[in-house]
């Protein structure tokens, strides 16, 4: 029984506790970083930096869709949502694929 308990505790540590600690630390650093960017460079710097990140993110979706030969129906690498639009996406890649394809 002690061997099972040791394996369970090890698994809990590696699969739960360590990712939780790293995720929490990353979240704290991220929030502090965003605050410092706004304090030192202004709100527009956060928007510009975020915009670059959104473009890179959407380009990665587009590249993978092209690699897997999906049909591209629409792309918006950076999009500013309108207040009453209901669509809050900041960018998108609309694509289709054959459901029978692996």
Helices and strands as residue ranges (DSSP letters): H 2-12, I 13-17, H 18-41, H 43-67, E 71-76, E 92-96
